[in-house]
């Protein structure tokens, strides 16, 4: 896979995770928390805790994906790129597992949708592991134009 395609994939992950963090989780945490808790079928305290966890789990893979893009653009940043691929992968998988767990054992409403989100995000994390394989192995292509 060309470098440009890899950068697009990790760019997609960065936008997905960081925009969700800001537009959904942070907005809900500081905005209409009672409405969000009612939609999810949990107490306000449970929803606040869930959102704080999700904000952290959004930030790790989002920032990791940005660092992967930086490693691809620099060409000689293999150690940083390797760690960034691992952070993105593990962050996406942790996010997916947490969403699936919270939907199964915590949420009163929207369980099937949140479980699906968890599965999809975990699969995106596996994709990050596979697509970032060259960085994980320490092989940063010199061709950054793809």
C-alpha positions in Angstrom: 0.0 0.0 0.0 1.3 3.4 -0.9 2.3 5.9 1.8 -0.4 8.4 0.7 -3.1 5.8 1.2 -1.7 4.9 4.6 -1.7 8.6 5.6 -5.3 8.9 4.4 -6.4 6.0 6.6 -4.6 7.4 9.7 -6.0 10.8 8.8 -9.5 9.4 8.8 -8.9 7.8 12.2 -7.5 11.0 13.6 -10.5 13.0 12.4 -12.9 10.4 13.5 -11.6 10.1 17.0 -10.8 13.7 17.7 -14.0 15.1 16.2 -16.0 12.5 18.2 -14.1 13.6 21.3 -15.0 17.3 20.8 -18.4 17.2 19.1 -20.0 14.4 21.0 -18.3 13.6 24.2 -17.0 16.9 25.5 -20.1 18.7 24.3 -22.3 16.2 26.1 -20.1 16.3 29.2 -20.4 20.1 29.5 -23.7 20.5 27.8 -27.0 18.7 28.1 -25.7 15.8 30.3 -29.2 15.1 31.6 -30.5 14.6 28.1 -27.6 12.4 27.1 -28.0 10.3 30.2 -31.7 9.9 29.5 -31.0 8.8 25.9 -28.5 6.2 27.1 -30.7 5.0 29.9 -28.3 5.6 32.7 -27.9 8.1 35.6 -26.2 11.4 35.2 -23.3 10.3 37.3 -22.8 7.1 35.3 -23.0 9.0 32.0 -20.5 11.6 33.3 -18.0 8.8 34.2 -18.6 7.1 30.9 -18.0 10.3 28.9 -14.8 11.0 30.8 -13.5 7.5 29.9 -14.6 8.0 26.3 -12.8 11.3 26.0 -9.5 9.7 27.1 -10.1 6.7 24.8 -10.8 9.1 21.9 -7.6 11.2 22.6 -5.2 8.3 22.6 -5.8 6.8 19.2 -6.6 10.3 17.7 -3.2 11.7 18.8 -1.5 8.4 17.9 -2.9 8.6 14.4 -1.6 12.2 14.0 1.8 11.0 15.1 1.7 8.2 12.5 1.1 10.7 9.8 4.0 12.8 11.1 6.2 9.7 11.0 5.2 9.0 7.4 5.9 12.6 6.4 9.3 12.8 8.1 10.6 9.5 6.7 13.2 8.9 9.4 10.9 8.7 12.4 10.5 4.9 12.7 10.7 4.6 16.5 8.1 7.3 17.0 6.0 5.9 14.2 6.1 2.4 15.8 4.9 3.7 19.1 2.2 5.8 17.4 0.9 2.8 15.5 0.7 0.8 18.7 -1.0 3.7 20.5 -3.6 4.0 17.7 -4.2 0.3 17.5 -4.5 -0.3 21.2 -6.5 2.9 21.7 -9.0 1.9 19.0 -9.3 -1.6 20.4 -9.7 -0.4 24.0 -12.3 2.1 22.8 -14.2 -0.6 21.0 -14.0 -3.0 24.0 -15.2 -0.3 26.4 -18.1 0.7 24.1 -19.2 -3.0 23.8 -18.8 -3.6 27.5 -20.7 -0.4 28.5 -23.5 -1.2 26.0 -23.8 -4.8 27.3 -23.6 -4.2 31.1 -24.3 -0.5 31.7 -26.5 1.2 29.2 -30.3 0.9 29.4 -31.0 2.2 25.9 -29.2 2.1 22.5 -27.4 -1.1 23.4 -27.3 -2.7 19.9 -26.0 0.5 18.3 -23.3 1.1 20.8 -22.2 -2.5 20.6 -22.0 -2.1 16.8 -19.9 1.0 17.3 -17.6 -1.0 19.6 -17.1 -3.7 17.1 -16.5 -1.3 14.2 -13.9 0.7 16.2 -12.1 -2.4 17.2 -11.9 -3.5 13.6 -10.6 -0.1 12.6 -7.9 -0.6 15.3 -6.9 -4.0 13.7 -6.8 -2.2 10.4 -4.4 0.4 11.9 -2.2 -2.5 13.0 -2.1 -4.0 9.6 -1.9 -0.8 7.6 0.9 0.6 9.8 2.9 -2.6 9.5 5.8 -1.0 7.8 6.2 1.5 10.7 5.8 -1.3 13.2 8.7 -3.1 11.5 10.8 0.0 11.4 10.5 0.4 7.6 9.5 3.9 6.8 9.3 4.4 3.1 11.3 7.3 1.7 8.5 8.0 -0.8 6.2 10.3 1.2 4.2 11.2 -2.0 2.8 7.7 -2.3 
